[in-house]
């Protein structure tokens, strides 16, 4: 059936209690290819991954399925949708940003008959305190502190020819990102092992030097100092050995890698989540207590960003008719560069 078929079944009100075995197997194969194909050599790799993948599929499935319907990203959409006006200063800015997205252009190129494409628009949401003139009627009454909201760093990296296919692709990306988060932990372990092994070599060298000098130092009356240094180095070496043992030997590297990935998949909400923020803002994106429009902005955290970053996002559809020609984009870029 594939993940798209499962998504349609679930979103259509079907009684899907969980992902089918076919979906689990398909996801496992993709994750292994995405991270490390050699994971198949780990002990009981499929039996270990299957329950973790089921947990991650259930979580990402509900997360994607609960996202609101797409918004119209077009000149007309900007004129009628307060959210698009909050995200973009002008309708031209909207069209420029969508037209410059390589994945969106590729979507239209690969589907000549496609009249609109669906995409995930991600943005950095910034709240800033500013001083502004306080007006009372036509009179200026000093300055007050205001909070402004702005959206920048617009990015479009996930597209689809239809809304269900966009959601299914987003779910695949989120699952792969969780697996990569587990792999990043493995890399950290490997880095720690290298540092510990280097530290161990230095400690052993110092210990050997101290032991060789022990006889001469006793003759010079430095036995107490030598014994204290010897005990300290031996203690450090034992601590180093314990840390290396916690990481495991190189022979168990694949098993550790698999366990790290499973650990992330078993707790997806710790690494990937969506929250929302309610604000009442006016047409200048200034937060107000009365008037204006009440917004609920969606904010998502996806593994992979260092440090972790919450970014605003929305699902949007963009019409082919408003896609700017490539030469127009190049002319605009040249004009901005002077």
C-alpha contacts under 8 A as a table, 3 or more apart, distances in Angstrom:
res1	aa1	res2	aa2	distance
1	X	4	X	7.56
1	X	5	X	5.30
1	X	6	X	6.69
1	X	22	X	7.16
1	X	23	X	7.43
2	X	5	X	5.43
2	X	6	X	6.42
2	X	22	X	7.16
2	X	23	X	5.80
2	X	26	X	7.52
3	X	6	X	5.01
3	X	7	X	6.05
3	X	23	X	5.97
3	X	168	X	6.42
4	X	7	X	5.04
4	X	8	X	6.24
4	X	164	X	7.09
4	X	165	X	6.44
4	X	168	X	5.23
5	X	8	X	5.14
5	X	9	X	6.18
6	X	9	X	5.07
6	X	10	X	6.16
6	X	19	X	7.14
6	X	20	X	7.85
6	X	23	X	7.81
7	X	10	X	5.16
7	X	11	X	5.94
7	X	61	X	7.40
7	X	65	X	7.91
7	X	164	X	7.47
7	X	168	X	6.57
8	X	11	X	5.20
8	X	12	X	5.75
8	X	164	X	6.91
9	X	12	X	5.27
9	X	13	X	6.69
9	X	14	X	5.12
9	X	15	X	7.86
9	X	16	X	7.06
10	X	13	X	5.54
10	X	14	X	5.12
10	X	15	X	6.92
10	X	16	X	5.79
11	X	14	X	7.18
11	X	65	X	6.55
16	X	19	X	7.20
18	X	54	X	7.48
18	X	58	X	6.45
19	X	22	X	7.99
19	X	23	X	5.97
19	X	24	X	6.57
19	X	54	X	6.64
19	X	57	X	6.92
19	X	58	X	7.12
20	X	23	X	5.23
20	X	24	X	6.44
21	X	24	X	5.02
21	X	25	X	6.08
22	X	25	X	5.19
22	X	26	X	6.04
23	X	26	X	5.07
23	X	27	X	6.05
24	X	27	X	5.15
24	X	28	X	6.14
24	X	50	X	6.51
24	X	53	X	6.50
24	X	54	X	6.47
25	X	28	X	5.09
25	X	29	X	6.23
25	X	50	X	7.60
26	X	29	X	5.25
26	X	30	X	6.31
27	X	30	X	5.16
27	X	31	X	6.04
27	X	53	X	7.43
28	X	31	X	5.13
28	X	32	X	6.10
28	X	46	X	7.52
28	X	49	X	7.02
28	X	50	X	7.29
28	X	53	X	7.17
29	X	32	X	5.28
29	X	33	X	6.28
30	X	33	X	5.16
30	X	34	X	6.03
30	X	176	X	7.91
31	X	34	X	4.94
31	X	35	X	6.04
31	X	175	X	7.96
31	X	176	X	6.01
31	X	179	X	6.44
32	X	35	X	5.32
32	X	36	X	5.42
32	X	37	X	5.15
32	X	38	X	7.86
32	X	39	X	6.45
32	X	40	X	7.52
33	X	36	X	5.79
33	X	37	X	4.97
34	X	37	X	7.62
34	X	176	X	7.14
34	X	180	X	7.85
35	X	179	X	6.98
35	X	180	X	6.31
35	X	183	X	6.76
36	X	39	X	5.75
37	X	40	X	6.31
38	X	41	X	5.60
38	X	42	X	7.61
38	X	254	X	7.65
39	X	42	X	5.33
39	X	45	X	6.85
39	X	254	X	6.09
39	X	255	X	7.98
39	X	257	X	7.82
39	X	258	X	6.72
40	X	45	X	5.96
40	X	46	X	7.73
41	X	45	X	7.35
41	X	254	X	7.53
42	X	45	X	5.36
42	X	254	X	5.56
42	X	255	X	5.46
42	X	258	X	7.35
43	X	255	X	6.78
44	X	47	X	5.30
44	X	48	X	6.16
45	X	48	X	5.28
45	X	49	X	6.08
45	X	258	X	7.19
46	X	49	X	5.09
46	X	50	X	5.86
47	X	50	X	5.55
47	X	51	X	7.53
48	X	51	X	6.72
48	X	52	X	7.21
48	X	262	X	7.35
49	X	52	X	5.30
49	X	53	X	5.90
49	X	258	X	7.84
49	X	262	X	6.10
50	X	53	X	5.15
50	X	54	X	6.17
51	X	54	X	5.03
51	X	55	X	6.34
51	X	266	X	7.98
52	X	55	X	5.21
52	X	56	X	6.33
52	X	262	X	5.60
52	X	263	X	7.67
52	X	265	X	5.23
52	X	266	X	4.83
53	X	56	X	5.01
53	X	57	X	5.93
53	X	262	X	7.77
53	X	265	X	6.14
53	X	266	X	7.47
54	X	57	X	5.08
54	X	58	X	6.15
55	X	58	X	5.30
55	X	59	X	6.33
55	X	265	X	6.88
55	X	266	X	5.94
55	X	267	X	7.95
55	X	268	X	7.97
56	X	59	X	5.14
56	X	60	X	6.06
56	X	175	X	7.02
56	X	265	X	5.30
56	X	266	X	6.47
56	X	267	X	7.59
56	X	268	X	5.93
57	X	60	X	5.32
57	X	61	X	5.68
57	X	175	X	7.34
58	X	61	X	5.18
58	X	62	X	6.27
59	X	62	X	5.44
59	X	63	X	6.17
59	X	268	X	7.06
59	X	269	X	7.67
60	X	63	X	4.88
60	X	64	X	6.05
60	X	171	X	6.10
60	X	174	X	7.08
60	X	175	X	7.25
61	X	64	X	5.39
61	X	65	X	5.95
61	X	171	X	6.66
62	X	65	X	5.02
62	X	66	X	5.96
63	X	66	X	5.41
63	X	67	X	6.77
63	X	273	X	7.92
63	X	274	X	7.60
64	X	67	X	5.46
64	X	167	X	6.36
64	X	170	X	7.52
64	X	171	X	6.57
65	X	167	X	7.59
68	X	315	X	7.71
69	X	315	X	6.95
70	X	118	X	7.95
70	X	163	X	7.71
70	X	314	X	7.19
70	X	315	X	4.54
70	X	316	X	4.66
70	X	317	X	6.46
71	X	77	X	7.74
71	X	314	X	7.46
71	X	315	X	6.18
71	X	316	X	4.57
71	X	317	X	6.30
72	X	77	X	5.01
72	X	78	X	7.76
72	X	316	X	5.69
72	X	317	X	5.28
72	X	318	X	6.60
73	X	77	X	5.50
73	X	78	X	6.69
73	X	84	X	7.24
73	X	94	X	7.20
73	X	95	X	7.88
73	X	316	X	5.80
73	X	317	X	5.59
73	X	318	X	5.10
73	X	319	X	7.79
74	X	77	X	4.80
74	X	78	X	6.02
74	X	91	X	7.22
74	X	94	X	7.15
74	X	95	X	6.61
74	X	318	X	6.12
74	X	319	X	6.92
74	X	322	X	7.19
75	X	78	X	5.23
75	X	79	X	6.43
75	X	91	X	5.20
75	X	92	X	7.41
75	X	94	X	7.75
75	X	95	X	7.28
76	X	79	X	5.11
76	X	80	X	6.39
77	X	80	X	5.30
77	X	81	X	5.64
77	X	84	X	7.16
78	X	81	X	5.40
78	X	82	X	7.36
78	X	84	X	5.11
78	X	85	X	5.70
78	X	90	X	7.73
78	X	91	X	5.69
78	X	94	X	7.89
79	X	82	X	7.90
79	X	85	X	7.39
79	X	91	X	7.47
81	X	84	X	5.46
81	X	85	X	6.53
82	X	85	X	4.99
82	X	86	X	6.20
82	X	293	X	7.87
83	X	86	X	5.01
83	X	87	X	6.21
83	X	295	X	7.58
84	X	87	X	4.98
84	X	88	X	6.00
85	X	88	X	5.32
85	X	89	X	6.32
85	X	90	X	7.07
85	X	91	X	7.91
85	X	283	X	7.90
86	X	89	X	7.09
86	X	150	X	7.67
86	X	151	X	7.67
86	X	283	X	7.55
86	X	285	X	6.49
87	X	150	X	7.45
87	X	151	X	5.59
87	X	152	X	8.00
88	X	91	X	6.98
88	X	93	X	6.20
88	X	94	X	5.93
88	X	151	X	7.41
89	X	93	X	6.64
90	X	93	X	5.23
90	X	94	X	6.68
91	X	94	X	5.10
91	X	95	X	6.40
92	X	95	X	5.15
92	X	96	X	6.06
93	X	96	X	5.12
93	X	97	X	6.16
94	X	97	X	5.36
94	X	98	X	6.30
95	X	98	X	5.35
95	X	99	X	5.91
95	X	322	X	6.87
95	X	323	X	7.14
95	X	324	X	7.57
96	X	99	X	5.15
96	X	100	X	6.14
96	X	324	X	7.35
96	X	329	X	7.74
97	X	100	X	5.27
97	X	101	X	6.64
97	X	154	X	7.32
98	X	101	X	5.41
98	X	104	X	7.23
98	X	156	X	7.48
98	X	318	X	7.53
98	X	323	X	7.63
99	X	104	X	7.36
99	X	105	X	6.92
99	X	323	X	5.23
99	X	324	X	5.68
100	X	105	X	7.66
100	X	329	X	7.42
101	X	104	X	5.37
101	X	105	X	6.38
101	X	155	X	7.62
101	X	156	X	6.03
101	X	157	X	7.65
102	X	105	X	5.18
102	X	106	X	6.05
103	X	106	X	4.99
103	X	107	X	6.14
103	X	156	X	7.31
103	X	157	X	6.19
103	X	158	X	7.05
103	X	159	X	6.60
104	X	107	X	5.03
104	X	108	X	6.62
104	X	117	X	7.11
104	X	119	X	7.48
104	X	156	X	7.58
104	X	159	X	6.28
105	X	108	X	5.32
105	X	109	X	6.23
106	X	109	X	4.93
106	X	110	X	5.98
107	X	110	X	5.32
107	X	111	X	6.25
107	X	117	X	7.03
107	X	159	X	7.08
107	X	160	X	7.09
107	X	161	X	7.09
108	X	111	X	5.10
108	X	112	X	6.06
108	X	114	X	6.32
108	X	117	X	7.20
108	X	320	X	7.21
109	X	112	X	5.87
111	X	114	X	5.40
111	X	161	X	7.99
114	X	117	X	7.15
114	X	161	X	7.15
114	X	320	X	7.42
115	X	319	X	5.97
115	X	320	X	5.24
115	X	321	X	7.41
116	X	161	X	7.29
116	X	317	X	6.42
116	X	318	X	5.42
116	X	319	X	4.16
116	X	320	X	5.31
117	X	159	X	7.02
117	X	160	X	6.18
117	X	161	X	5.09
117	X	162	X	6.78
117	X	317	X	5.50
117	X	318	X	5.43
117	X	319	X	6.51
117	X	320	X	7.40
118	X	159	X	5.54
118	X	160	X	5.20
118	X	161	X	5.98
118	X	162	X	6.06
118	X	163	X	6.10
118	X	166	X	6.37
118	X	315	X	7.31
118	X	316	X	5.71
118	X	317	X	4.31
118	X	318	X	6.42
119	X	156	X	6.71
119	X	157	X	7.68
119	X	158	X	5.68
119	X	159	X	4.26
119	X	160	X	6.36
119	X	166	X	6.73
119	X	315	X	5.91
119	X	316	X	5.39
119	X	317	X	6.18
119	X	318	X	7.82
120	X	156	X	5.92
120	X	157	X	6.96
120	X	158	X	5.63
120	X	159	X	6.63
120	X	313	X	6.86
120	X	314	X	5.95
120	X	315	X	4.76
120	X	316	X	6.28
121	X	154	X	6.81
121	X	155	X	5.89
121	X	156	X	5.07
121	X	157	X	7.80
121	X	313	X	5.39
121	X	314	X	5.41
121	X	315	X	6.23
121	X	316	X	6.84
122	X	153	X	8.00
122	X	154	X	5.72
122	X	155	X	5.17
122	X	156	X	6.41
122	X	311	X	6.42
122	X	312	X	5.77
122	X	313	X	4.29
122	X	314	X	6.78
123	X	151	X	6.00
123	X	152	X	5.65
123	X	153	X	5.51
123	X	154	X	4.56
123	X	155	X	6.36
123	X	311	X	5.64
123	X	312	X	5.11
123	X	313	X	6.00
124	X	151	X	5.55
124	X	152	X	5.22
124	X	153	X	5.73
124	X	154	X	7.09
124	X	310	X	7.79
124	X	311	X	5.14
124	X	312	X	6.06
125	X	149	X	7.03
125	X	150	X	5.88
125	X	151	X	4.77
125	X	152	X	6.76
125	X	311	X	6.41
125	X	312	X	5.97
126	X	149	X	5.68
126	X	150	X	5.27
126	X	151	X	6.36
127	X	147	X	6.48
127	X	148	X	5.64
127	X	149	X	4.64
127	X	150	X	6.62
128	X	147	X	5.49
128	X	148	X	5.33
128	X	149	X	6.58
129	X	145	X	6.46
129	X	146	X	5.63
129	X	147	X	4.60
129	X	148	X	6.48
130	X	145	X	5.58
130	X	146	X	5.31
130	X	147	X	6.27
130	X	148	X	7.27
131	X	143	X	6.20
131	X	144	X	5.61
131	X	145	X	4.66
131	X	146	X	6.15
132	X	143	X	5.36
132	X	144	X	5.50
132	X	145	X	6.30
132	X	146	X	6.65
133	X	140	X	6.44
133	X	141	X	7.08
133	X	142	X	5.93
133	X	143	X	4.51
133	X	144	X	6.33
134	X	140	X	5.74
134	X	141	X	5.15
134	X	142	X	5.60
134	X	143	X	5.20
134	X	144	X	5.84
135	X	138	X	6.53
135	X	139	X	5.61
135	X	140	X	4.63
135	X	141	X	5.63
135	X	142	X	7.95
136	X	139	X	5.24
136	X	140	X	6.33
136	X	141	X	6.44
146	X	286	X	6.95
146	X	287	X	7.11
147	X	286	X	5.85
147	X	287	X	5.47
148	X	285	X	5.70
148	X	286	X	4.39
148	X	287	X	5.95
149	X	285	X	5.38
149	X	286	X	6.30
149	X	287	X	7.24
150	X	285	X	6.92
151	X	154	X	7.59
156	X	159	X	7.69
158	X	166	X	7.35
158	X	169	X	7.40
158	X	170	X	6.76
159	X	166	X	5.78
159	X	169	X	7.76
160	X	163	X	6.87
160	X	165	X	5.49
160	X	166	X	4.32
160	X	169	X	7.34
161	X	165	X	6.63
161	X	166	X	7.05
162	X	165	X	5.26
162	X	166	X	6.12
163	X	166	X	5.00
163	X	167	X	6.25
164	X	167	X	5.18
164	X	168	X	6.12
165	X	168	X	5.01
165	X	169	X	6.01
166	X	169	X	5.15
166	X	170	X	6.11
167	X	170	X	4.99
167	X	171	X	6.21
168	X	171	X	5.12
168	X	172	X	6.34
169	X	172	X	5.05
169	X	173	X	6.23
170	X	173	X	5.09
170	X	174	X	6.21
171	X	174	X	5.11
171	X	175	X	6.22
172	X	175	X	5.21
172	X	176	X	6.20
173	X	176	X	5.13
173	X	177	X	6.07
174	X	177	X	5.01
174	X	178	X	6.28
174	X	302	X	7.59
175	X	178	X	5.18
175	X	179	X	6.48
176	X	179	X	5.10
176	X	180	X	6.25
177	X	180	X	4.97
177	X	181	X	6.13
177	X	302	X	7.61
177	X	303	X	6.26
177	X	304	X	7.23
178	X	181	X	5.00
178	X	182	X	6.51
178	X	261	X	7.80
178	X	264	X	6.52
178	X	265	X	6.42
178	X	268	X	7.16
178	X	271	X	7.43
178	X	272	X	7.77
178	X	303	X	6.58
179	X	182	X	5.15
179	X	183	X	6.39
179	X	261	X	5.57
179	X	264	X	7.23
179	X	265	X	7.00
180	X	183	X	4.80
180	X	184	X	6.17
180	X	261	X	7.70
180	X	304	X	7.83
181	X	184	X	5.09
181	X	185	X	6.66
181	X	261	X	7.37
181	X	264	X	7.14
181	X	303	X	6.09
181	X	304	X	6.47
182	X	185	X	5.28
182	X	186	X	6.74
182	X	257	X	7.72
182	X	260	X	5.16
182	X	261	X	3.99
182	X	262	X	7.40
182	X	263	X	7.33
182	X	264	X	5.64
182	X	265	X	7.96
183	X	186	X	5.00
183	X	187	X	6.47
183	X	257	X	6.74
183	X	260	X	6.99
183	X	261	X	6.17
184	X	187	X	5.03
184	X	188	X	6.32
185	X	188	X	5.00
185	X	189	X	6.26
185	X	260	X	6.63
186	X	189	X	4.97
186	X	190	X	6.22
186	X	256	X	7.50
186	X	257	X	5.62
186	X	260	X	6.65
187	X	190	X	5.03
187	X	191	X	6.19
188	X	191	X	5.04
188	X	192	X	6.18
189	X	192	X	5.01
189	X	193	X	6.11
189	X	247	X	6.86
190	X	193	X	4.99
190	X	194	X	6.27
191	X	194	X	5.19
191	X	195	X	6.37
192	X	195	X	5.14
192	X	196	X	6.08
193	X	196	X	5.06
193	X	197	X	6.01
193	X	244	X	6.57
193	X	247	X	7.12
194	X	197	X	5.16
194	X	198	X	6.21
195	X	198	X	5.15
195	X	199	X	6.12
196	X	199	X	4.94
196	X	200	X	6.00
196	X	240	X	6.56
196	X	243	X	7.78
196	X	244	X	6.83
197	X	200	X	4.95
197	X	201	X	6.30
197	X	244	X	7.90
198	X	201	X	5.22
198	X	202	X	6.49
199	X	202	X	5.22
199	X	203	X	6.21
199	X	240	X	7.76
200	X	203	X	5.10
200	X	204	X	6.12
200	X	237	X	6.57
200	X	240	X	6.55
200	X	241	X	7.92
201	X	204	X	5.23
201	X	205	X	6.24
202	X	205	X	5.14
202	X	206	X	6.24
203	X	206	X	5.15
203	X	207	X	6.07
203	X	233	X	6.60
203	X	236	X	7.61
203	X	237	X	6.41
204	X	207	X	5.01
204	X	208	X	6.14
204	X	237	X	7.54
205	X	208	X	5.23
205	X	209	X	6.25
206	X	209	X	5.11
206	X	210	X	6.15
206	X	233	X	7.75
207	X	210	X	5.16
207	X	211	X	6.13
207	X	230	X	6.72
207	X	233	X	6.38
207	X	234	X	7.52
208	X	211	X	5.13
208	X	212	X	6.17
209	X	212	X	5.22
209	X	213	X	6.32
210	X	213	X	5.17
210	X	214	X	6.04
210	X	226	X	7.25
210	X	229	X	7.96
210	X	230	X	6.91
211	X	214	X	5.08
211	X	230	X	7.63
212	X	215	X	7.20
213	X	216	X	5.61
213	X	217	X	6.26
214	X	217	X	5.21
214	X	218	X	6.23
214	X	223	X	7.26
214	X	226	X	6.58
215	X	218	X	5.29
215	X	219	X	6.57
216	X	219	X	5.19
216	X	220	X	6.52
217	X	220	X	4.96
217	X	221	X	6.27
217	X	222	X	4.99
217	X	223	X	5.90
217	X	226	X	7.18
218	X	221	X	5.10
218	X	222	X	5.34
218	X	223	X	4.48
219	X	222	X	7.44
219	X	223	X	7.93
220	X	223	X	7.89
221	X	224	X	7.89
222	X	225	X	5.43
222	X	226	X	6.20
223	X	226	X	5.00
223	X	227	X	6.02
224	X	227	X	5.21
224	X	228	X	6.23
225	X	228	X	5.16
225	X	229	X	6.25
226	X	229	X	5.17
226	X	230	X	6.01
227	X	230	X	4.95
227	X	231	X	6.09
228	X	231	X	5.17
228	X	232	X	6.21
229	X	232	X	5.09
229	X	233	X	6.19
230	X	233	X	5.27
230	X	234	X	6.14
231	X	234	X	5.14
231	X	235	X	6.11
232	X	235	X	5.12
232	X	236	X	6.26
233	X	236	X	5.04
233	X	237	X	6.08
234	X	237	X	5.00
234	X	238	X	6.17
235	X	238	X	5.14
235	X	239	X	6.24
236	X	239	X	5.07
236	X	240	X	6.11
237	X	240	X	4.98
237	X	241	X	6.12
238	X	241	X	5.01
238	X	242	X	6.23
239	X	242	X	5.12
239	X	243	X	6.35
240	X	243	X	5.20
240	X	244	X	6.26
241	X	244	X	5.14
241	X	245	X	6.10
242	X	245	X	5.00
242	X	246	X	6.28
243	X	246	X	5.06
243	X	247	X	6.56
244	X	247	X	5.20
244	X	248	X	6.22
244	X	249	X	7.63
245	X	248	X	4.97
245	X	249	X	7.10
248	X	252	X	6.42
248	X	253	X	7.41
248	X	256	X	7.80
249	X	252	X	5.59
249	X	253	X	6.76
250	X	253	X	4.99
251	X	254	X	7.75
252	X	255	X	5.29
252	X	256	X	6.22
253	X	256	X	5.18
253	X	257	X	6.13
254	X	257	X	4.96
254	X	258	X	6.12
255	X	258	X	5.16
255	X	259	X	6.19
256	X	259	X	5.04
256	X	260	X	6.19
257	X	260	X	5.24
257	X	261	X	6.41
258	X	261	X	5.26
258	X	262	X	6.16
259	X	262	X	5.01
259	X	263	X	6.00
260	X	263	X	5.07
260	X	264	X	6.55
261	X	264	X	5.37
261	X	265	X	6.32
262	X	265	X	5.01
262	X	266	X	5.98
263	X	266	X	5.23
263	X	267	X	6.59
264	X	267	X	5.32
264	X	268	X	5.98
264	X	271	X	7.51
265	X	268	X	5.34
267	X	270	X	5.85
267	X	271	X	7.57
268	X	271	X	5.51
268	X	272	X	5.86
269	X	272	X	5.19
269	X	273	X	5.69
270	X	273	X	7.49
271	X	301	X	7.49
271	X	302	X	6.82
271	X	303	X	5.76
272	X	300	X	7.53
272	X	301	X	5.53
272	X	302	X	5.08
272	X	303	X	6.24
273	X	300	X	5.78
273	X	301	X	5.57
273	X	302	X	7.13
274	X	298	X	6.86
274	X	299	X	5.61
274	X	300	X	4.26
274	X	301	X	6.49
275	X	298	X	5.98
275	X	299	X	5.24
275	X	300	X	6.26
276	X	296	X	6.23
276	X	297	X	5.42
276	X	298	X	4.46
276	X	299	X	5.54
277	X	295	X	7.95
277	X	296	X	5.47
277	X	297	X	5.25
277	X	298	X	6.63
277	X	299	X	7.46
278	X	294	X	6.95
278	X	295	X	5.53
278	X	296	X	4.41
278	X	297	X	6.38
279	X	287	X	6.79
279	X	294	X	5.68
279	X	295	X	5.33
279	X	296	X	6.57
279	X	297	X	7.96
280	X	287	X	5.66
280	X	288	X	5.72
280	X	289	X	6.69
280	X	290	X	7.66
280	X	291	X	7.82
280	X	292	X	6.11
280	X	293	X	5.30
280	X	294	X	4.11
280	X	295	X	6.00
281	X	284	X	7.63
281	X	285	X	5.32
281	X	286	X	5.15
281	X	287	X	4.27
281	X	288	X	5.41
281	X	291	X	8.00
281	X	292	X	5.15
281	X	293	X	5.56
281	X	294	X	6.51
281	X	295	X	7.50
282	X	285	X	5.29
282	X	286	X	5.50
282	X	287	X	6.63
282	X	288	X	6.73
282	X	291	X	7.19
282	X	292	X	4.08
282	X	293	X	6.18
283	X	286	X	7.40
283	X	292	X	6.91
288	X	291	X	7.01
288	X	292	X	6.83
297	X	312	X	6.64
297	X	313	X	7.77
298	X	312	X	5.52
298	X	313	X	5.95
298	X	314	X	7.14
299	X	310	X	5.78
299	X	311	X	5.20
299	X	312	X	4.32
299	X	313	X	6.27
300	X	310	X	5.35
300	X	311	X	5.48
300	X	312	X	6.40
300	X	313	X	7.19
301	X	308	X	6.94
301	X	309	X	5.98
301	X	310	X	4.84
301	X	311	X	6.62
302	X	305	X	7.01
302	X	308	X	7.67
302	X	309	X	7.74
302	X	310	X	7.93
303	X	308	X	7.19
304	X	308	X	7.46
305	X	308	X	4.95
305	X	309	X	6.30
306	X	309	X	7.48
318	X	322	X	7.71
319	X	322	X	5.76
319	X	323	X	7.03
320	X	323	X	5.24
324	X	328	X	6.50
324	X	329	X	6.82
325	X	328	X	5.30
325	X	329	X	6.59
326	X	329	X	5.14
326	X	330	X	6.34
327	X	330	X	5.02
327	X	331	X	6.19
328	X	331	X	5.10
328	X	332	X	6.21
329	X	332	X	5.12
329	X	333	X	6.16
330	X	333	X	5.05
330	X	334	X	6.14
331	X	334	X	5.10
331	X	335	X	6.15
332	X	335	X	5.08
332	X	336	X	6.31
333	X	336	X	5.18
333	X	337	X	6.37
334	X	337	X	5.10
334	X	338	X	6.43
335	X	338	X	5.16
